[in-house]
């Protein structure tokens, strides 16, 4: 699309009333794009891009036409499993019938890969669950050690202050670095 305004000679034939004669209107391309085309979108026709037997299609119907046009080039329905063939829509059934074994083999291969990936992911999740569990246990041990250490520091600070303290023997289990 040309971005700068061009002056276009555009014939508007007003047919809504028999007494109105045709008018010639000069519009800029910008004005045409902003005002007339959105309002009259359904009026303007366009040839089918595939040059199919339909010929001319209303612009508003073009998207729907392309979704069912027999000449429209489409991907094989099995492209997600590896079939890279593009064909006219009218040839789709023929292609699927001719390549059924290939499609089945591609689908089986994709399924096998997906199963392996799922198994690998399940193993990884299991390892991560064990790691998280170990971290939780380690965190609890560290918390217990911290509480014991604070208690001992309190006892030593009381003893250092000269107050009477009962002798206490503390046995720390499962102590690691």
N, C-alpha and C positions, 0 to 999 in steps of 0.2 A: 504494500500500500504506500502511496506517495504521501509524505507527511506534510509538505507545505501545501497551502490552498491553491488549487488550480481552478480556473474558471471553466465551467462546463456548460455547454448549451444543452438544456434538458427540456424535452417536450413533455408537458403534463397535459394529458387529455382528460378533462373532467367529464366523466360520463354519467355522473349521478343525476344530472338534470338535462333534459333534451334542449332547453333554451340556451345553455351555456356553450359558448364556442371554445375551441381549443386555444390554450394559452402557451406562450413560450416564456420560460422562466430561466434566468441565469442564476445558478447556484455555485457556491464554492464546494469543493470536495468535503471540506470540514463540515459545512452546514448540512450537506447531503448525508454524511455519516451520522451526525448528531440528531438530526430531526426526521428526515424522510424515510431512511432505510428502516430504523426501528419501528416506525409506525406502519409502514407499508411492507414489512418483511414478507408477508404471505403473498403479496401480489407478484413480486419479481420471481421469475422462473429461471431455472438453470438446467443445462443439459446434464444428464447423469455423467459423473466423472468416468464411469466405466464404458460409456457409449453403449449401454445395453438397449434392449428392445423397448424399454419404457420411454426413452427419448427425453422429454422435458419433464422436470419435477419441480413442484413448488419448493421454494427455498426452505420454508418451514417444515416440509416433509422430507428433506434431503437426508437427515440423520436416520429416520425410520426406513427410508428406502435403502440406504447403505447397509443396514442391519439385515436386510432380506434379499438384496440384489444378488442374482445368481452368478454374476460375473465378478463381484467383489472378491479381491484376493484375501484369503484368511489363512491363519496358522492351523495346522493340524490340531485336533482336540487333545492329542497326546504329546503336545510340545513340552509339557511340564515333566514328562518322563524321558524326553530325549528325541522325539521326532521333530526334525527341523523343516519338514516339507511345508511349503506354502502353495496353495492351490485356489482355483476359483471355487466359490461356494457350491456350485453345481457339481463339482467333481469330488466333493467331500465323502459321500457314501461309497463311491467307487474306490477311493484311496483307502478308506477304512477297511473295506472288504479285502482289497489286495494286500494290505500290509497288516492284517489282523495278527498273524504269528509274530511279526516284528514288534508290534505294539505290546503283545502279551509278554514277550521276552524283556522288553524295556521296562514294563510295569513290574515284572518279577525282580529284575535287577534293582530297580528303585526301592522296592519293598525290602529286599535283602539288606541294602545299604541303610535304610531307615531303621530296620530291626537292630542292626549292629550299632548304629549310633545311639539308639535308645538304650541298649544294653550297656554301652560304655557310659552313658549319662547316668544310668541307675547306679553303676558301680562308683562313679565319682560322687554322687549324692550320698551314697552309703559311707564312703570314706570321710566326707565332710561332716556327716552326722557324728561319726566316731570322734573326729577332731573337736567338734563343738562340745561333745560330752566330756572329753578329757579337759578341755579348757574350763568348763563349769566346775568340774571336780577340783582342778588345780586352783581355781579362784576361791573355792570354799576353803581349801587348805590354807591358802595365803591369808584369808580373812581370819581363820582360827589362830594362825601364827601371830598375826598382828594384834589380836585381842590378848593373847597370852603375853606378848612382848609388852604391851601397854600396862598390863597388870603387874608384870615384874618391875618395870620402870617405876610404877607407883610405889611398890613395896620398897625399892631401893631408895627412892626419894624420901620416903617416910623414915627409913633407917638412917639416912644421911642427916636428917633434921634432928636426930637425937631422941626421937620419941621411942617408946617401948614397942618392939615388934616381935611377934612370935616367929621363931625360926620356921622357914618354909622350904620344903624340897620340891622342886618342880621337875617332872619328867616330861620331856618333849618327844613325842613320837612322830614318825614319818617326817623328819626334818631333812630338807635338802637345800641345796644352794639357792 
